[in-house]
Amino acid sequence: MKRKLSEGALIYDWNRRKGFKFRHKRNFQLDDETLRDGLQSPSITDPTIDEKLKLLDMMEELGIDAADLGLPGSGPRAQADITSMARHIVKNKMKLEPNCAVRTVKQDITPLIEISQKVGIPIEAAAFIGSSPIRQYAEDWTVSKMIQLTEEAVSYAVENGLPVMYVTEDTTRADPATLKKLYTAAINAGAKRICVCDTVGHVTPIGVYYLMKFIVKMVNDIDPKVKIDWHGHSDRGLAVPNTMAAIAQGANRVHATALGIGERVGNTPMDILLVNLKLEGIHKGDLTRLAEYCELVSRACDVPIPANYPVMGRDAFRTGTGVHAAAIIKAKNKGDDWLADRVYSGVPAGMVGLRQIIDIGFMSGVSNIVYWLKVRGIEPDQRLVDEIFKAAKQHNRVLNDEEIEELIKFRSHEPEKISLDTVNSWKREIKPEKSKKKAVKKSDNGRK
């Protein structure tokens, strides 16, 4: 019997060169911002309360630690939804820790205090204020005024039983002296967490390194028990690497949203982050239902998932290229699903509850066709394979399953060699593919 090779023998991992290990804090946590920052995207639909409750259940199942339930200061509707979600957490004895975003003003904090008292659990107040020179100039704020607002808001929340995460908006464009004054004031007033924000997606991974090094030392000098959060945006397309860098530099908790939805081009995508944390051995939760989490948000918020979106896109584990398909098929023929799942994929589809898909198109080889037929229990006789191969080469795209099935069906009526054009003529017209406007269907992305 042939000995099965280990992952280490088959993949030389430069990510762990010379014993390098991704550094992170013990008891590292994730905070899901989908239901607050995610819903601030101008292109989304606000989910129903039932959909929001279902999303909380999915967060719990995926091992996410905390969730931002919304902005209670935005009005009665938001307050009603936050109350329902908080009660859902209590009723189901969830581990998920709730928080809500509030400005550093009493009129935002008061409704959160009332909700917390009503449902019977503490809800963390994520009290935010702009911190960069450009924000100070635009708002006509002085540092003294910002410190006053900070002290009043944090003290008010703490005195009324709310834990506080003090959030400095635009931290990545703020000067060190101002940050030190603001964080010192907040921590002395009772804040148990501070949040470093890349509000406009300005920073790069090297900037995260220098900023977090400064923040960690500063916070430890003030009070080592205070936790540090990271909140990133995708304006420069760097949200995931920046978040990973923040974790490596000492963040205790990081924020993200499903599919990266949020202001402008969005936030750190929770789904992509989870996959990377899982591959780095940091996240221990089961991700086999991650696709359901993304599909729920896609459907509830009316956000289509692009075909080439990492991991969850329709094409993430799909190929119509002959060379790639042949390698996957050879791996499968060795009787090793793990091998087939990694030979042409940096992310194992099975880890997230999906599978590799081999299609037939103009770049396909015979192996694509043979595999496609065998998977569906159809005998791949030479004549049928030749006919499908010829039809595929005559078109400028991958054939959908319905077209191949119609070709096979027609062949059973007329045994002569045919092309897909002949099938289309027999059918009078090609049936249009179903709309992809809504969330990708389970069959499209290879759900098991």
C-alpha positions in Angstrom: 0.0 0.0 0.0 1.4 3.4 -1.0 2.2 5.6 2.0 0.1 8.8 2.3 2.2 12.0 2.3 1.7 14.7 4.9 0.7 18.3 4.1 4.2 19.4 5.2 5.8 17.0 2.6 3.6 18.3 -0.2 3.4 22.1 0.4 6.5 24.1 1.2 5.0 26.9 3.3 6.9 30.2 3.0 4.4 31.7 5.5 6.2 29.6 8.2 9.8 29.9 7.0 12.4 28.9 9.6 9.8 28.2 12.3 8.0 31.5 12.1 4.7 31.4 13.9 1.9 34.0 13.5 1.8 35.9 16.8 -1.4 36.8 18.5 -2.9 37.4 21.9 -4.4 34.6 24.0 -8.2 34.8 24.1 -8.2 36.6 20.8 -11.7 37.7 19.7 -13.8 38.7 16.7 -16.4 41.5 16.7 -19.0 41.3 13.9 -20.0 44.8 12.6 -22.4 43.6 9.9 -25.5 44.9 11.7 -24.1 48.3 12.3 -21.2 49.5 10.1 -22.3 47.0 7.4 -25.7 48.5 7.2 -24.3 52.0 6.7 -23.5 51.1 3.1 -25.8 53.2 0.9 -26.4 50.3 -1.4 -27.8 47.7 1.0 -31.3 46.8 2.2 -31.9 46.7 5.9 -32.7 43.1 6.8 -35.9 42.1 8.6 -35.7 41.5 12.3 -36.1 37.7 11.7 -33.1 37.9 9.3 -31.1 39.8 11.9 -31.8 37.1 14.5 -30.8 34.4 12.1 -27.6 36.2 11.5 -26.8 36.3 15.2 -27.3 32.6 15.3 -24.9 32.1 12.4 -22.3 34.3 14.2 -22.6 32.2 17.3 -22.2 29.0 15.3 -19.1 30.3 13.5 -17.4 31.1 16.8 -17.6 34.9 16.5 -17.3 36.5 20.0 -19.2 39.8 19.8 -21.6 41.7 17.6 -22.5 45.4 17.1 -26.3 45.5 17.2 -26.7 49.0 15.8 -26.9 52.7 16.6 -29.6 53.3 19.3 -29.2 57.0 18.9 -30.6 56.8 15.3 -34.2 56.5 16.4 -37.1 54.2 17.6 -36.8 51.7 14.8 -33.2 51.0 15.6 -33.9 50.8 19.3 -36.7 48.3 18.8 -34.4 46.0 16.7 -31.5 46.3 19.1 -33.9 45.4 22.0 -35.2 42.3 20.1 -31.6 41.2 19.3 -30.4 41.6 22.8 -33.4 39.6 24.1 -32.6 36.9 21.6 -29.1 36.7 23.0 -30.4 36.4 26.5 -33.2 33.9 25.7 -30.8 31.6 23.9 -28.0 32.0 26.4 -25.6 32.9 23.7 -21.9 33.5 24.2 -22.1 36.4 21.8 -21.4 39.7 23.6 -23.5 42.6 22.3 -22.2 46.2 21.8 -23.7 49.3 20.2 -22.1 52.3 18.6 -22.8 55.7 20.3 -21.4 59.2 19.9 -19.7 60.6 22.9 -22.8 62.5 23.9 -25.4 61.6 26.6 -28.4 61.6 24.2 -26.9 58.6 22.3 -25.9 56.7 25.5 -29.2 57.1 27.3 -31.3 54.9 25.0 -28.6 52.2 25.2 -28.7 52.4 29.1 -32.5 51.9 28.9 -32.3 48.9 26.5 -29.6 47.3 28.7 -31.7 47.7 31.8 -34.8 46.4 30.0 -33.2 43.2 28.7 -31.1 42.6 31.8 -27.6 42.3 30.3 -24.8 44.8 30.0 -24.4 46.1 26.4 -21.0 47.5 25.6 -21.0 51.2 24.5 -18.7 51.7 21.6 -18.3 55.5 22.2 -16.7 57.1 19.2 -15.1 60.5 18.4 -13.0 61.7 15.6 -9.3 62.1 16.5 -7.3 63.2 13.4 -6.3 66.8 12.7 -8.5 66.9 9.6 -11.5 65.9 11.6 -10.7 68.4 14.3 -10.4 71.2 11.7 -13.7 70.2 10.0 -15.6 70.0 13.3 -14.0 73.1 14.9 -12.9 70.9 17.8 -10.1 71.6 20.2 -8.2 68.8 21.9 -9.5 70.2 25.2 -13.1 70.0 24.0 -12.6 66.4 22.8 -11.2 65.4 26.2 -14.2 66.9 27.9 -16.6 65.1 25.7 -14.7 61.8 26.2 -14.6 62.1 30.0 -18.3 63.0 30.3 -19.5 60.3 27.9 -17.4 57.5 29.3 -18.2 58.4 32.9 -21.9 58.6 32.2 -22.0 55.1 30.6 -19.9 53.5 33.3 -21.9 55.1 36.1 -25.0 53.5 34.5 -23.6 50.0 34.3 -22.4 49.9 30.7 -18.9 48.6 29.8 -17.2 51.0 27.4 -15.0 50.6 24.3 -13.6 54.0 23.5 -13.3 54.4 19.8 -11.1 57.0 18.1 -12.3 57.5 14.6 -9.5 58.1 12.0 -6.8 56.9 14.4 -4.5 56.0 11.5 -4.3 59.8 10.5 -4.1 61.1 14.1 -0.9 62.4 15.8 0.6 60.5 18.7 0.2 63.3 21.3 -3.5 63.7 20.7 -4.1 59.9 20.8 -2.2 59.7 24.1 -4.3 62.5 25.7 -7.6 61.0 24.4 -6.9 57.4 25.4 -5.6 58.5 28.8 -8.8 60.5 29.5 -11.0 57.6 28.4 -9.2 54.9 30.4 -9.1 57.1 33.5 -12.8 57.6 33.1 -13.4 53.9 33.1 -13.1 52.6 29.5 -12.1 48.9 29.5 -11.3 48.8 25.8 -9.9 51.2 23.2 -10.5 50.8 19.5 -7.9 51.8 16.9 -9.8 52.8 13.7 -8.6 52.9 10.1 -11.9 54.8 9.3 -11.1 55.8 5.7 -8.8 52.8 4.8 -5.7 55.0 4.8 -3.1 52.8 6.5 -0.8 50.2 5.0 0.5 47.1 6.8 3.8 48.8 7.6 1.8 51.7 9.0 -0.2 49.2 11.2 3.1 47.9 12.5 4.3 51.3 13.7 0.9 52.5 14.9 0.1 49.3 16.9 3.6 49.2 18.4 3.0 52.8 19.7 -0.6 52.0 20.9 0.3 48.8 22.7 3.1 50.4 24.6 1.0 53.5 25.5 -2.0 51.5 26.7 0.3 49.2 28.8 1.8 52.3 30.4 -1.6 53.6 31.3 -3.3 50.3 32.3 -2.2 46.9 31.1 -5.6 45.4 31.7 -7.2 47.5 29.0 -8.0 45.6 25.8 -7.1 46.9 22.3 -9.5 46.5 19.3 -8.8 47.1 15.6 -11.4 48.3 13.1 -10.4 48.4 9.4 -11.8 49.6 6.1 -11.1 48.6 2.5 -10.6 51.9 0.6 -7.1 50.9 -0.5 -7.9 47.2 -0.7 -5.8 46.5 2.3 -8.4 45.7 5.0 -7.5 42.0 5.4 -3.7 42.3 5.5 -4.0 45.4 7.8 -6.2 43.4 10.2 -3.8 40.4 10.1 -1.0 42.9 10.9 -2.9 44.4 13.8 -3.5 40.9 15.2 0.2 40.1 14.9 1.1 43.4 16.6 -1.1 42.8 19.7 -4.8 43.5 19.0 -7.0 41.7 21.4 -10.1 41.9 19.2 -10.7 42.9 15.5 -13.8 44.0 13.7 -15.2 42.9 10.4 -18.5 42.5 8.4 -19.9 39.7 6.3 -18.8 40.1 2.6 -17.0 43.3 3.7 -20.2 45.4 3.4 -20.1 48.9 4.9 -19.4 52.6 4.3 -18.0 53.4 0.8 -16.2 50.3 -0.4 -16.7 48.5 2.9 -15.0 47.0 5.9 -12.7 44.0 6.6 -14.6 41.0 5.2 -15.4 38.7 8.2 -15.6 35.6 5.9 -12.2 36.1 4.3 -10.7 37.0 7.7 -12.1 33.8 9.2 -10.6 31.7 6.5 -7.2 33.2 6.9 -7.3 32.9 10.7 -8.4 29.3 10.3 -5.5 28.6 8.0 -3.1 30.3 10.4 -4.4 28.1 13.2 -5.8 31.1 15.2 -9.5 30.5 14.8 -10.6 27.1 16.1 -14.3 27.3 15.1 -16.0 25.1 12.5 -16.4 27.1 9.2 -18.4 24.5 7.2 -21.5 26.8 7.4 -19.6 30.0 6.4 -21.2 29.9 3.0 -24.7 30.0 4.6 -23.6 33.1 6.6 -22.5 34.9 3.4 -25.6 33.8 1.5 -27.9 35.0 4.3 -26.3 38.5 4.2 -26.2 38.5 0.4 -30.0 37.7 0.3 -31.1 39.8 3.3 -29.1 42.9 2.3 -29.5 42.5 -1.5 -25.8 42.3 -2.1 -24.8 40.0 -5.0 -21.6 38.0 -4.4 -19.2 38.6 -7.4 -18.2 35.4 -9.2 -14.6 36.0 -8.5 -15.1 36.9 -4.8 -12.5 35.0 -2.6 -13.7 31.7 -1.2 -17.5 32.4 -1.5 -17.6 33.5 -5.2 -19.2 31.2 -7.8 -15.8 30.7 -9.4 -13.7 30.2 -6.2 -13.5 26.4 -6.5 -14.5 26.1 -10.2 -12.5 25.5 -13.3 -13.1 24.8 -17.0 -9.4 24.8 -17.9 -8.1 21.4 -19.1 -4.7 21.5 -17.4 -6.2 22.5 -14.0 -9.0 20.0 -14.2 -6.6 17.2 -15.1 -4.5 17.9 -12.0 -7.6 17.8 -9.8 -8.8 14.6 -11.4 -5.4 12.9 -11.0 -5.4 13.9 -7.4 -9.0 12.5 -6.9 -7.9 9.3 -8.6 -5.3 8.8 -5.9 -8.2 8.4 -3.6 -7.3 11.5 -1.5 -10.0 14.2 -1.2 -7.6 16.4 0.7 -5.1 16.3 -2.2 -7.7 17.1 -4.8 -8.9 20.0 -2.6 -5.4 21.6 -2.4 -3.6 20.8 -5.7 -5.0 23.9 -7.4 -6.4 25.7 -4.5 -4.8 27.8 -1.7 -8.0 27.3 0.4 -9.5 23.9 0.9 -13.1 24.0 -0.3 -14.1 21.4 2.3 -13.0 23.6 5.1 -15.9 26.0 4.3 -18.4 23.3 3.4 -17.9 23.6 -0.4 -16.3 21.4 -3.1 -14.2 21.6 -6.2 -16.2 21.9 -9.5 -15.0 21.0 -12.9 -16.9 22.6 -15.9 -16.8 22.2 -19.6 -15.8 25.1 -21.9 -13.7 26.3 -24.8 -10.4 25.8 -22.7 -11.4 22.3 -21.5 -9.8 19.0 -22.2 -11.3 15.5 -22.6 -10.7 14.9 -18.9 -13.2 17.6 -18.0 -15.9 15.9 -20.0 -15.2 12.4 -18.7 -15.2 13.6 -15.1 -18.4 15.7 -15.6 -20.2 12.6 -17.0 -18.9 10.2 -14.4 -19.9 12.4 -11.5 -23.5 12.3 -12.9 -23.5 8.5 -13.5 -23.3 8.8 -17.3 -21.1 6.4 -19.2 -18.4 8.5 -21.0 -18.4 6.6 -24.3 -16.0 7.9 -26.9 -18.7 9.2 -29.3 -20.5 11.2 -26.6 -17.2 12.6 -25.3 -16.2 13.7 -28.8 -19.5 15.4 -29.5 -19.4 17.4 -26.2 -15.8 18.3 -26.8 -16.6 19.6 -30.3 -19.6 21.6 -29.0 -17.5 23.1 -26.2 -14.7 24.2 -28.6 -17.3 26.0 -30.8 -18.3 28.4 -28.0 -16.7 31.3 -26.3 -17.8 30.5 -22.8 -18.3 27.6 -20.3 -21.4 25.5 -21.1 -24.0 25.4 -18.4 -25.3 22.0 -17.1 -28.6 22.5 -18.8 -27.0 22.9 -22.3 -24.9 19.8 -21.8 -27.9 17.8 -20.6 -29.9 18.9 -23.6 -27.1 17.8 -25.9 -27.0 14.4 -24.3 -30.8 14.2 -24.5 -30.8 15.1 -28.2 -28.0 12.6 -28.9 -30.3 9.8 -27.7 -32.8 10.8 -30.5 -30.2 11.3 -33.2 -27.0 9.3 -33.0 -25.1 11.3 -35.7 -22.3 13.7 -34.7 -23.7 17.0 -33.6 -22.7 20.4 -32.2 -24.4 22.6 -29.6 -25.6 24.8 -32.4 -27.6 21.9 -33.8 -29.1 21.4 -30.3 -30.0 25.0 -30.1 -31.7 24.9 -33.5 -33.7 21.8 -32.4 -34.7 23.7 -29.3 -35.4 26.9 -31.4 -33.6 29.0 -28.8 -31.2 28.6 -25.9 -32.9 28.8 -22.5 -31.5 31.9 -20.7 -29.4 31.4 -17.6 -31.2 32.2 -14.4 -30.5 35.7 -13.0 -27.5 36.1 -10.7 -28.7 39.3 -9.2 -29.5 37.7 -5.9 -27.3 35.6 -3.7 -25.4 32.7 -5.4 -27.4 29.6 -5.2 -26.0 26.6 -3.3 -25.5 24.6 -6.4 -23.5 27.4 -8.0 -20.8 27.5 -5.4 -20.4 23.8 -4.8 -22.2 23.3 -1.5 -22.1 19.7 -0.4 
